[in-house]
Amino acid sequence: MTDIPILFLIFLIILLIILSGFFSISETSMMALNRYKLKHDAKNKNRAALTTQKLLKSTDKLLGVILLGNNLVNSGAAAIITLLTIHFYGENELSITLATLITAFLILIFSEITPKIIGARYPQKIAYFASYFLNPLLKITYPIIYIVNLVASFLLSIFGIKKIINDNHNLSTRELKTVVSENISFRQKNHQKIILNIIELNEISVQDVMTPKSKIDFVDLNDDTKNIELTIRTTEHDFLPVCDKNFSNIYGIIKIKTMLKSFESGFKIVENVKKNMLEPYFIPIETPLLSQLQNFKRTKKNLGLIIDEYGEVKGLLTIADIVNQIIGDKDLNFTLDKLGFKVEDDNSVLAEGTCLIRDLNKELGFDLPISGPRTLNGLIIEYIQEIPDSGTTLKIESYLIEILKKEEMAVKLARIKSINVI
């Protein structure tokens, strides 16, 4: 002890504390690093990112070298502090206790808490910087790390814990939606909403977006020729289904632009319709919306008829419906009319029975149950187990629903009001 200068020992303690802080800050920054930013930087050939990515592929080895270095320097610092304490206070219980307290304080403040807070605050910069030192250190100490990990793996196997070979950090759909929703970097909320709508496409079936059968305009070949021509000339749609007497007998699909041009040729109306009919394209009712968007692209179709498991036509879907589901309609009043509901001045909502519950929840922030029926009419009938008369009021969740109009065997119009705003 007398041969080693005191100042040199103090310098060694400071150096070891700094090294201990380096290992601690490296560990925290590596574990807190955003894996997707790392992948992005690695794809752009960022050298530090590539090195960091390589280290994180073997997390057990990375932690092994960090913990090995941390424990070695902490042990060295504790030993030197003990020597200095004994030198000043003699070899007794007081000096040993004092050395322990000093070591614990220095390591806790300067090697653990402070470095780890900094590492968690700036994980990317610190992890990239630390990778240049950890990578060669791992190569030098690899034999020791290998033995340590071998023993650790054996102990884990005793408790039935298997080693994770490849953790790809894949996000579930819900997790991805949470990441997008909470990302404060989005300056425009509509961009954020579009991304969320795209993510949701695979969770939504065509049934949620289709135009119900009761709302579909169509051409009836048994109708009067003047009515057929009037329907074709006045429709707002690009395509119309062609039926025989009712919508269950679909003949085909006509393109309105083609039909309007054919009227100029002088052919009879019905002959024109039959001549220009396209083969109908049918879509199973449970098809996910994302899959159907891909199917439209593959088949080069713009319109499809939704059928259930018995082959009965339930509705109609166009590629424009899917696009609107992604980007939304710009005019809110137009959206309300189209979707079948309207907000009144007293904050109550007038809704058609065919209105989709999902649309009410999405557009108006409602929280009506969606696990059962898809339409408001279906929800009401399922809840009270009968077809209600006009004037009936019922409470579903935190909403009062008043039946305003009943038509045949279904609710035609209802008023919805949240109990929270009454």
N, C-alpha and C positions, 0 to 999 in steps of 0.2 A: 504493500500500500504506500509506503514511504517513497518508493521509486517512481510512482505515477503522480504527476502534478494534479492538484485538485481542479484547476481550471480545465485541464484536459478531460477529466471525468465528467465535469459539468457539461462540457461541450458534447461528450458522447451521449449523455442523458438527453440533451436537447435534440441531437440528431436522431436518436432512437424514437423519441416522442413524435418527431416529424414523420419518420418512416411509418410509425404505427398509424398516424393520422392519414398518411397516403393510402395504406391498405384499407382503412375503414371507409374513406371517401370513395375509393375505387369500388369496393363491394356495394355500397349503397347506390352509386351512380349506375353501375352495371345492371343491378336488379330493377332500378326505377326507369331505365331507358325505354323510351317509346319504340316498340319493335317495328312499327310501321314506318316511322321516320327513318329508322335504321335501314330497313329494306329499301326505302326510296334512295337514300344516300349511297347504299351499296350498289344499286342498279346504275347510279350515275358515276360509278367507279371511284368513289371517295376512298382513298387509301385507309384512313383511320376507321371508316365505317366497315370496310372489308375485314380489317384486322379484328375489330370489335365483334363483328358477326361470327367470325371464325372462333373466337374465344367463347361466345355464348352458345355455340353449338355443343360444347362440352361443358355444361354448367358445373358438373361435379369436379372436373379438373380445375376450372377457373376458381371456384370456391376453395378448392384444396390449396392452390398456390397462395391465394390471398390470406387464408386462415393460418397457413404454415408461416408465412412471413410475419403476420401480425403477432402470432404467439411467440415467435422467436425474438422479435424486437421488444415486445412487452416484458418477456422474461429477462432479457438483457438489461433493460431499463430498471426493472425491479432489483436486480442483483447489484447494479452500480449504486442505486440509491441506498440500498442496505449497507453497502461498504462505507459510503460517505457518512451515514448516520452513526455507524459503529465508531468510525474515526473520530467524530466530534463528541459523541455521548458515551462511548464505551460499549462493550458487549454485554448488554443486559436486556431485560424484558421491555423496558421503556423505549430503548433505541429500536428494537424490532417492531414494536407497535407503531412507533412514530414513522418508521420506514414504510410500513404497510399502508398507513393513512396517506402519506405523501404520494406514494406510488398510485394508490387508488384515485386520489384527487386529480393528479396530473393526467393519468390515462383517461379517466372519465370525461374531463373537460376538454383536453387538447387532442385526445386520440379517438374519442368515441362520439360524444354528443355534437360538438362543433363541426367536425368533418362530415358527419352523416347528415346534418341539417343542410350543409352546403351542397353535398352530393345529391340530396333529394331535390334541391332547388335548381341546380344546373346539371342535370344528369347527362345530357348529350355532350356538352363541351368537355366535361371532366372524364367521362367514359372514353371518349375518343383519344384524349390526351394520355390517359392511364394505359390504354391498350398498347402503346408503343413500348412501355416498360414491362407490362405483365406478360406479353407474348414471349419475349426472349427469356424472361425469368421462368416461365412455365417450361420452356425447352431445357433450361439448365437443371431445374429441380424435378424433371419428369420422372426419373426412377423413384424418387421419394414419394411423389404424388401418386404414382401408380400403386405403390405398396399400401399407402394410406387409404386410397379408394378401394383397394381390394379388401382390406380389413373392414372398411365401412360397409361395403356391399354384402360381405358375409354376415355382419351383424344385422343388416336390414332384412336379409333373407330369413334369418331366424324368426323375425317378427312378421314374416309374410309380406313385406313391402317390396314391390318390384321397382327396379330402376327404370326411370322414364328415359327412353332412348331418344325420342324426338318430340319436343313440345312445340307445335307449330303455331300456338297462340291464335287459332281460328276463333272468330267471333260468331256467336249465334245471331239470328236475325234481330232479336230483341236487344242484344248488346250493341249491335251495330246501329240500331235506331237511337239508342241512348247516347252513343258517341256523337252521332250527327246532331241530335237535339240539344246537347249541352256544349257543342262546339261554339265558343263565343267569337270565332274568327269569321263567321258568316255575317257579312255586313248587310245583306239583303235577305230578309226572312223568306221571300218567295223562292229563292234558290234552295234554301234549306228545306222548304216544304216539298219542292219537286223531288229532291233526293229521297226524302222520307216516303213519298208516294211510290217511287220506283222500288224501294226496298220492300214495300208492302205488297207489290204486285203478285208475288208468289203465295201470299197468304190469303188472297182474295180470289174467289171463283168467278166465272163468267156470269153466274146467277146474280151476283151482287151488283153488277154494272149494266146488265142487259135491259132493254126496253121490254116491259111485260107485254104479253100477247094482247091484252085488252087495249093497249095504247098504240098498237102498230097499224099504220095505214097500209092497205093492200088493194090490189086489183082483183075483182071477182069477175071471172070470164062469163058468168051467167047474168051479170048485171047489164043494164041498158048501155048501149055503145056510147051514148052521150055522157053518161055518168063515168064510164071508163076513161074517156078522153078528158073529161073535166078533172078527174082525180090525177091523171098523169100531168096535165098542164099546170095544175095549181099546187102540186106537192112541193114541199121545201126540201125533200130528200133527194139524194142522188140515185138511190136504188129503191125499188118496191117489189115485194113478193107478189107472185101471181097465184091465186087460189081458185078452187072450184066450190062455190057456195059458202064454205067456211074455212077457217084458217087451218083446220086439220088436214085438208087436202091441198098440199103445196105442189104446184106444177113447176115453178121455177122462179127466177129473179130477172127483172128487166132493169136496164140502165136508162134513166130518164133522158139523158142527152141523146142517146141513140133513138129512143122512141119519138122525141120531138122532131128529129130530122126525118124520120120515116113517115111522119104525118104529111110531109110535103110531097111525097111520092104518089099519094092518091090511093094507096091500098086501104082495104077495110081495117077498122080498128082492131078487131079480134085477130085477124090474120097477121097484122103487124106485131101484136103482142106475142103470138105464138112463134112467129118467125125470129124475133129478137130475144126470146127467153134464154137465160143462162141456167145451167144446171145448179140447183140449190146446194149449198154447202152447209152441212149439219155439224153442230158442236155439242159434245156431251156436257150436261149441265154442271158437272163438278170439275170441269177443266180449270186449272189455275190460270189467272189472267196473264201471267208472264209467259206461260207455255202457249197460250192462244196467240199472244203477240208474235211469238216465234213461228207459230203455225201459219198465221196470216202472211208472214214474210216468205215462208217456204212454199206455200200454195199460191202466192200472189193473188189472194182474195182480199176484198175489202169489207165483206159482209158475211155473216153466218147466222143460221137459225139454231137456237138453243133447244135441245131435245132432252127429255128425261129418260130414265131407264126403260120406259115402255115405248119410246119412240114418239111420244106426244110433244108437239111444239109448245114451248113455254115462253119464248121470247125471241128477241133479235139483238144481235151485237154487231157493231161496226168498228173498224179500226179507229174511227174518230172518238168513239166512246172510251177506248183505252187511252188515247192521247189526252182526252179531257180528264180522265182519272189521274193522269200524271201531272199535267200542268194546271188543271182546274180551270173553271170559267172565269173570265175577267169581270163580267158583270154579275154582281151578287143577286140582283133582282131577277135576272134571266135564269140564274142557277136555281133559285127557289121555285120559279114557275116550272122549270123543266123537271125538277126532282119531285114536285108534287107537294110542296109546303110553302107557307108564307108567314113571315113574322108580322104580327099586328102591333098597333101603337102601344097596347098595354103589355107588351112582351109575351103575350100568348102566341101560340103557333097554330095556324089552320093547316091541317095535313090531310091529304087523301088517304084512303085505306090502303091503296097500293104503294104508298110511299115506303121506301126501304128504311128500316131502323138504322142501319149503318150510316145512311146519308144524314139522317137527323143528328146522330151522335157526332159525325165528323164535321158537318157544316155549322151546327148550332151549339156544339159543346155539351150535348145531352149525354146521359149515362144510362140509357135504356138497355135492358138485357138483350144480348145478341146470340146467346147460346142456343136459343130455340128458333121460333119463326123469324122470317126475314122481313116481313112486312108489318106495318102497323095493324092492319086488319087481322093478320094471323096472331099477333101478340095479344090483342084484345080478346079474341075468341078463345085462345088457349088459356088466358088468365081467368075468365069467368065461366068457361066451359059451355057457352051458349052464344047465340047471335043476339046482341043487345038491341033494344029498341032505341029510337031517337030520344034524346033527353037523359039517357043513362049516364051517370058519372062514376068513374072508378079510379082507384088509386093504385098505381104501379110504381114501385120503388118510391122516389120522391117527386112523382109527377101525378097531377090530376088530369084525367082524360075524359072529356065530355063528348058523347056521341051526338053529332049534329044532324047526320043524315044516314039512313040505312036504305040500301037498295037491294032487293031480292034477298040473297043469302050472305050478304057481306056488308061491312061498314064502308060507307062511301066517303064520309067526311067527319073529321073529329077535331076538337080543339084541345091542345096540350098546354099545360101551364105548370111550371116548376113551383113546388111548394115554397122554395126558398125566396121567390120573388113576389109571393102573394102579399 
